[in-house]
Amino acid sequence: MKKYDYLIVGAGLFGSVTARELRNAGKNCLVIDKRAHIGGNIHTEKLEGIDVHTYGAHIFHTSNRKVWDYITSFGEFNHFINSPLANYKGEIYNLPFNMNTFHAMWGVSKPEEAIKVIEEQKRADFCENPTNLKEQALNLVGRDIFEKLIRGYTEKQWGRSCEELPAFIIRRLPVRFTYDNNYFNSRYQGIPIEGYTELIRRMLDGVDIELNCDFLINRTQLVKLAEKIIYTGSIDAFFEYQLGTLAYRKVSFDTRVLDQSDFQGNAVVNYTDKDTPYTRIIEHKHFNFGNQPKTVVSYEYSDEWKKGDDPYYPVNDARNSELYRKYRALANSQEHVFFGGRLGEYRYYDMDETIEAALNTVKILLKIDD
């Protein structure tokens, strides 16, 4: 006899939301994770009284009131506004590209002046049918912004030159002719005051959890425990890479406690020149307006993924998108296994999109159960 209605593989946001909602519907669930903690990539931990985002900056933002009400029912959020900076060889620029950026770059102070410079630069390098990221970026914002704020950062992030990257990666770029440094246009924005891990802990209240448990290693025993499986790991790994390996990028962090109250004066600073090895520095205390005597910073690096590494985000080029479609067909043939989340669906999800997708998945599952 099966002990659980659902085995949920992955204690990240998608798995935790599905577990909560299925539990609320009277289903018996077991959540497992190969890591030693809950929360997946939004996991936070305390260092020197500071909530450290273990796997990089996670700022919750959404314009979906239903999703905002849902996530805030598990914990209070602060009013953090994401206003990252770019450091290009010591020159500081605001992101996204706005009038503060253009003033620092060209000395212009009015929107029409910035528009004139950008349009002149776009005409100088215009390409009728851009075939790579460089040509597309030059068409959108011109050479100065491309060379200082796009090229180096993008090439570090993807591990490839902009001439090798497809144009569709940046079909559009956010350009504002106002002095607004808010990175997101979302209506609601913030970070849990008690950290994401506490929020996930409340979400999983009453749900059985098994950590340090790798589904792929213990598959034979685990599938016997439940009627159905919700799988949020890598879809190609589930099928033992039988159609080939999907490409991912991995991200690593060098986190340091510093004996000073403030290191960079901002939560996130991107380093956009190619020679600086890291893509950005995160100073975690600024996410919650901290005034602790010490500070914690994380140097973030983007690297090529290989089997055995934790995949961070998919490389959605033409080759991998086609391969994923083949894996998706295999997944659809699995009668009692349902795939979801960033790795299970091989797509980048913002956190609000993850919640919405999880809630929709539960609706489908409950209809199937009925």
NORHU-V610641 format. One record per pair of residues at least 12 apart in sequence whose C-alpha atoms are under 6 Angstrom apart, sorted by the first residue. I is the first residue (numbers start at 1). J is the second residue. Records with the same first field share a line. If there is no record, write none. Layout:
I=J / J
This chain:
2=225 / 226
3=225 / 226
4=28 / 29 / 225 / 226
5=27 / 28 / 29 / 226 / 227
6=29 / 226 / 228 / 229
7=29 / 30 / 226 / 229
8=31 / 229 / 230
9=32 / 231 / 232
10=32 / 33 / 232
11=33 / 38 / 39 / 40
12=39 / 40
14=341 / 354 / 358
18=358
20=203 / 204
30=208 / 209
31=209
32=209 / 210 / 211
33=211 / 213
34=211 / 212 / 213 / 214
35=212
36=211 / 212
39=197 / 200
41=55
43=196 / 197
44=195 / 196 / 197
50=285
52=284
59=191
60=189 / 190 / 191
61=186 / 188 / 189
62=186 / 188 / 352
63=186 / 187 / 188
74=199
75=199
76=192 / 193
77=190 / 191 / 192 / 193
78=190 / 191 / 193
79=190
80=190
82=182 / 183
83=181 / 182 / 183
84=268 / 269
85=269
86=269 / 270 / 271
87=270 / 271
88=272 / 273
96=183
97=175
98=175 / 176 / 177 / 178
99=177 / 178 / 179
100=179
111=177
118=141 / 142
121=142
122=139 / 142
126=139
131=167
132=163 / 165 / 166 / 167
133=162 / 165 / 166 / 167
134=162 / 163
136=167
149=272
152=272 / 273 / 274
153=272
157=302
228=336 / 337
229=337
230=337 / 338 / 339
231=339
232=339 / 340 / 341 / 344
233=343 / 344
234=343 / 344
235=344
246=320
247=315
248=305 / 311 / 313 / 314 / 315
249=304 / 305 / 312 / 313
250=302 / 303 / 305 / 311 / 312
251=301 / 302
252=300 / 301
253=298 / 299 / 300
254=298 / 299
255=297 / 298
256=296 / 297
257=295 / 296
258=294 / 295
259=294
260=294
261=293 / 294 / 295
267=282 / 283 / 286
268=281 / 282
269=281
278=300 / 301
279=300 / 301
280=300
281=298 / 299
282=297 / 298
283=296 / 297
314=346
